Amino acid sequence: MNLTQLRAFHAVAREGSFTKAAERLCITQPAVTASITALEERHGVALFHRQGRSITLTEAGEKLAAVSQKLFTLEEEAAEVLAAEQGLQSGTLRICVGSPYSIAPVLARFREKFPGIDLRIIPGNYQVVRDLILSENADLAVQTEAEEHALLGRQPLAQQRLVAICHRDFPLPAGPVSLKNLSGFDLVARETGSGTRRLVRNLCEEHGADLPIRITAESREAVFEMVANGLGYGLVLDAEMPQDGRVRVVPVIEAEKPLTDYLLYLKRRENLRLVRAFLALAKEA
């Protein structure tokens, strides 16, 4: 089916005139006539009764007009959807986060500015984040100290520091401690594959420290609860600290350098309107 010819037919059927159809399509009347003639000859059917300047649909024309109306109504709806997307009036933005704390303020501003956009927050640890972006199952992701990748862009979002946490009566000094001072205590750590555990491992390798892991917890909430009950100490990002009177924070000397949270995205998709709008808003914040 030649859609150009079908579009011409639809315009004539809708307007009841070749002249008005040509004006609607912004083409010449002979072009409209040629398209209708070619459509009729190709399929061996008459679509219009022509009586001078008056035209009416044949039975076949009426049946085709009913179908073409459905087809071009859907086309108009598709155009409206795209126009709404362009105006950031609707759509869904998928963001993968291991920790929501640094991005939550930006999400709040985005919702305030673009209330028609749905946000889908996808949980995922360090290993999951990059795969979701590369497979296009997420539009953006947050990752602390994200490494460079040829296909990925990264934009700084916020900065955090790694700190030690322990029960308020745990025998750690109140002031800054060195990693070597922590080696004699039990570490409550996140699961293998988590970003925090990777940061702790990198810090230990950099400073030649050995911190024995005695308890592995599958979430930051579980780490906090184990620590709050005195089962050991934890190493967490300071922005993730809950308000809990049972726990105190102890700075770590070797972790004074701030760590950067990055927004990750596929470079070839960075010009998508939703992605571009979120990156711009995050940069302003």
Residue pairs with C-beta under 8 A, 6 or more apart in sequence:
2 35
2 38
2 39
2 42
4 35
5 35
5 36
5 38
5 39
5 42
6 39
6 68
6 71
7 25
7 35
7 72
8 21
8 25
8 31
8 32
8 35
8 36
8 39
9 35
9 36
9 39
9 47
9 61
9 64
9 65
9 68
10 65
10 68
10 69
10 71
10 72
11 21
11 24
11 25
11 32
12 18
12 21
12 32
12 36
12 48
12 55
13 57
13 61
13 64
13 65
13 68
14 21
14 24
14 69
15 21
15 24
16 55
17 55
18 29
18 32
18 33
18 36
18 55
19 29
21 32
22 28
22 29
22 31
22 32
25 32
36 47
36 48
39 47
40 46
40 47
45 58
45 60
46 58
46 60
46 61
47 57
47 58
47 60
47 61
47 64
48 55
48 56
48 57
48 58
48 61
49 55
49 56
49 57
49 58
57 65
81 90
84 90
84 91
84 116
85 91
85 273
85 274
86 273
88 114
88 116
88 117
88 273
88 274
88 277
89 116
90 116
90 117
91 116
91 117
91 118
91 274
92 117
92 118
92 119
92 120
93 110
93 117
93 118
93 119
93 120
93 139
93 140
93 274
93 275
93 278
94 120
94 122
94 137
94 138
94 139
94 140
95 103
95 107
95 119
95 120
95 121
95 122
95 138
95 139
95 140
95 141
95 142
95 278
96 122
96 123
96 124
96 128
96 129
96 132
96 133
96 138
96 140
96 141
96 142
97 103
97 121
97 122
97 123
97 124
97 141
97 142
98 123
98 124
98 125
98 126
98 129
98 142
98 143
98 144
98 194
98 195
99 142
99 144
99 195
99 220
99 237
99 239
99 240
100 107
100 121
101 237
101 239
101 240
102 142
102 157
102 158
102 160
102 239
102 261
103 142
103 157
103 158
103 261
103 263
103 282
105 285
106 157
106 278
106 281
106 282
106 285
107 119
107 121
109 281
109 285
110 117
110 119
110 277
110 278
110 281
111 117
111 119
113 281
114 277
117 274
122 132
122 137
122 138
124 132
124 141
125 190
125 191
125 193
125 194
125 195
126 143
126 193
126 194
126 195
126 198
127 193
128 193
129 138
129 141
129 142
129 143
129 264
130 141
130 143
130 149
130 152
130 264
132 138
132 141
133 140
133 141
133 152
133 264
133 265
133 266
134 151
134 152
134 266
136 266
136 269
139 265
139 269
139 272
139 274
139 275
140 263
140 264
140 265
140 275
140 278
140 279
141 263
141 264
141 265
142 157
142 261
142 262
142 263
142 264
143 195
143 261
143 262
143 264
144 160
144 195
144 196
144 199
144 237
144 259
144 260
144 261
144 262
145 195
145 199
145 259
145 260
145 262
146 152
146 154
146 262
146 264
148 154
151 266
151 267
151 268
152 264
152 265
152 266
152 267
153 264
153 265
153 266
153 267
153 270
154 262
154 263
154 264
154 265
155 262
155 263
155 265
155 279
155 282
155 283
156 260
156 261
156 262
156 263
157 260
157 261
157 262
157 263
157 282
158 239
158 260
158 261
159 258
159 259
159 260
159 261
160 237
160 238
160 239
160 240
160 258
160 259
160 261
161 237
161 238
161 251
161 255
161 256
161 257
161 258
161 259
162 196
162 199
162 200
162 203
162 235
162 236
162 237
162 238
162 252
162 255
162 259
163 235
163 236
163 237
163 238
163 241
163 249
163 250
163 251
163 252
163 255
164 172
164 177
164 182
164 233
164 234
164 235
164 249
164 250
164 251
164 252
165 224
165 227
165 233
165 234
165 235
165 236
165 241
165 247
165 248
165 249
165 250
166 172
166 227
166 232
166 233
166 234
166 247
166 248
166 250
167 227
167 228
167 229
167 230
167 246
167 247
167 248
168 245
168 246
168 247
168 248
169 230
170 185
170 230
170 233
170 248
171 185
172 181
172 182
172 185
172 233
172 250
173 181
173 250
174 248
174 250
175 250
175 251
176 250
176 251
176 252
176 253
177 250
177 251
177 252
177 253
178 252
178 253
178 254
179 203
179 204
179 207
179 209
179 211
179 252
179 253
179 254
180 209
182 209
182 211
182 233
182 252
183 209
183 210
183 211
183 212
185 232
185 233
186 212
186 214
186 215
186 231
186 232
186 233
187 211
187 212
187 213
187 214
187 215
187 232
187 233
187 234
187 235
188 213
188 214
188 215
188 216
188 217
188 223
188 226
188 227
188 231
188 232
188 233
188 234
189 196
189 197
189 200
189 213
189 215
189 216
189 217
189 223
189 234
189 235
190 196
190 197
190 216
190 217
190 218
190 219
190 220
190 223
191 197
191 216
191 217
191 218
192 216
196 220
196 235
196 236
196 237
199 237
199 259
200 211
200 235
203 209
203 254
203 255
204 210
204 211
206 254
207 254
209 254
211 235
214 232
215 226
215 231
215 232
217 223
217 226
220 236
220 240
223 234
223 236
224 234
224 236
224 242
224 244
224 247
226 232
226 234
227 233
227 234
227 247
228 244
228 246
228 247
229 246
233 250
235 252
235 255
237 259
238 249
241 247
241 249
263 278
263 279
263 282
265 275
265 279
269 275
270 276
270 279
